[in-house]
Amino acid sequence: MPQDEFSFDKRIIDRRLRSGDVTQDEYKRHMNKLKDLIAELDVCDAELLHISKKIPSKVMEEDTF
């Protein structure tokens, strides 16, 4: 059935399974074909900073600057 690169996209696979566009067997075969990339994992540390500056809640037109 599905052949395009987005057929098994994590963001939409549940909907595609419910609608029948993708079968459970197709999904399982796809998942089993995926390469384990755990060895290529990069760890990065991130720190979120508090910004005391007020952020506008709506988009302003360019000519108002």
Residue frames as qw, qx, qy, qz and C-alpha x, y, z in Angstrom:
[[0.000, 0.883, 0.469, 0.000, 0.00, 0.00, 0.00],
 [0.076, -0.986, 0.067, 0.136, 1.90, 3.10, 1.21],
 [0.840, 0.224, 0.041, 0.492, 5.19, 3.77, -0.50],
 [0.196, 0.836, -0.095, 0.505, 6.02, 7.44, 0.14],
 [0.442, 0.240, -0.583, 0.638, 8.52, 8.49, 2.79],
 [0.261, -0.273, 0.345, -0.859, 5.81, 9.97, 5.05],
 [0.680, -0.217, -0.578, -0.396, 3.58, 6.89, 5.18],
 [0.730, -0.346, -0.537, 0.241, 4.93, 5.90, 8.59],
 [0.115, 0.531, -0.239, 0.804, 5.58, 9.38, 9.96],
 [0.281, -0.199, -0.778, 0.526, 5.33, 9.28, 13.76],
 [0.169, 0.144, 0.234, -0.947, 3.08, 12.34, 13.82],
 [0.614, 0.158, -0.154, -0.758, 0.35, 10.74, 11.67],
 [0.253, 0.146, -0.948, -0.126, 0.78, 6.96, 11.93],
 [0.218, 0.224, 0.807, -0.501, -2.07, 6.50, 14.44],
 [0.513, 0.486, 0.121, -0.697, -4.54, 8.17, 12.09],
 [0.456, 0.425, -0.648, -0.438, -3.28, 6.16, 9.11],
 [0.059, 0.045, -0.988, 0.137, -3.62, 2.91, 11.08],
 [0.348, 0.352, 0.630, -0.599, -7.20, 3.76, 12.15],
 [0.532, 0.538, -0.085, -0.648, -8.22, 4.72, 8.61],
 [0.892, 0.159, 0.422, 0.034, -6.73, 1.55, 7.14],
 [0.445, 0.848, -0.278, -0.071, -4.23, 3.41, 4.93],
 [0.235, 0.526, -0.792, 0.202, -1.51, 1.41, 6.72],
 [0.869, -0.280, -0.362, -0.188, -1.99, -2.05, 8.19],
 [0.638, -0.699, 0.318, -0.056, -0.46, -3.24, 11.45],
 [0.907, 0.020, 0.279, 0.314, 1.63, -5.76, 9.48],
 [0.518, 0.707, 0.040, 0.480, 2.99, -3.03, 7.18],
 [0.232, -0.894, 0.210, -0.320, 3.82, -0.87, 10.19],
 [0.817, -0.472, 0.323, 0.068, 5.58, -3.75, 12.00],
 [0.840, 0.287, 0.198, 0.416, 7.61, -4.61, 8.87],
 [0.261, 0.848, -0.055, 0.458, 8.61, -0.96, 8.50],
 [0.467, -0.814, 0.275, -0.209, 9.67, -0.68, 12.15],
 [0.903, -0.240, 0.304, 0.186, 11.71, -3.90, 11.93],
 [0.721, 0.519, 0.115, 0.444, 13.60, -2.55, 8.89],
 [0.033, -0.963, 0.118, -0.239, 14.76, 0.59, 10.71],
 [0.642, 0.309, -0.478, 0.514, 18.42, 0.76, 11.67],
 [0.599, -0.710, -0.287, 0.234, 19.24, 1.08, 15.38],
 [0.373, 0.721, -0.096, 0.576, 20.95, 4.47, 15.67],
 [0.624, -0.775, -0.097, 0.034, 21.62, 4.47, 19.42],
 [0.766, -0.188, 0.089, 0.609, 25.39, 4.33, 18.80],
 [0.348, 0.418, 0.224, 0.809, 25.17, 7.61, 16.87],
 [0.311, -0.852, -0.419, -0.036, 23.39, 9.43, 19.69],
 [0.334, 0.360, -0.237, 0.838, 24.77, 12.84, 20.64],
 [0.383, -0.690, -0.549, 0.276, 24.02, 14.22, 24.08],
 [0.208, 0.452, -0.026, 0.867, 23.71, 17.94, 24.56],
 [0.244, -0.506, -0.605, 0.564, 22.93, 19.97, 27.63],
 [0.019, 0.568, 0.321, 0.757, 20.58, 22.89, 27.40],
 [0.190, -0.374, -0.570, 0.706, 19.61, 25.48, 29.93],
 [0.019, 0.748, 0.524, 0.408, 16.44, 27.51, 29.66],
 [0.257, -0.035, -0.273, 0.926, 16.81, 31.11, 30.71],
 [0.021, 0.761, 0.592, -0.266, 14.08, 33.28, 32.15],
 [0.257, 0.339, 0.254, 0.869, 13.50, 36.38, 30.02],
 [0.070, -0.531, -0.533, 0.655, 12.18, 39.32, 31.96],
 [0.119, 0.203, -0.306, -0.923, 11.42, 41.26, 28.79],
 [0.597, 0.384, 0.502, -0.495, 7.75, 41.21, 27.80],
 [0.222, -0.003, 0.801, 0.556, 7.09, 39.38, 24.54],
 [0.438, 0.154, -0.121, -0.877, 4.37, 40.80, 22.26],
 [0.526, 0.144, 0.800, -0.251, 1.32, 38.57, 22.10],
 [0.657, 0.644, 0.377, -0.106, 0.34, 39.53, 18.55],
 [0.634, 0.147, 0.348, 0.674, 2.27, 40.02, 15.31],
 [0.023, 0.786, 0.082, -0.612, 3.03, 43.62, 14.48],
 [0.667, 0.721, 0.161, 0.100, 3.11, 44.98, 10.95],
 [0.735, 0.073, 0.034, 0.673, 6.58, 45.74, 9.54],
 [0.205, 0.614, 0.095, 0.756, 5.91, 49.47, 9.06],
 [0.515, -0.819, -0.152, -0.200, 5.25, 49.94, 12.78],
 [0.809, -0.302, -0.067, 0.501, 8.93, 49.47, 13.56]]
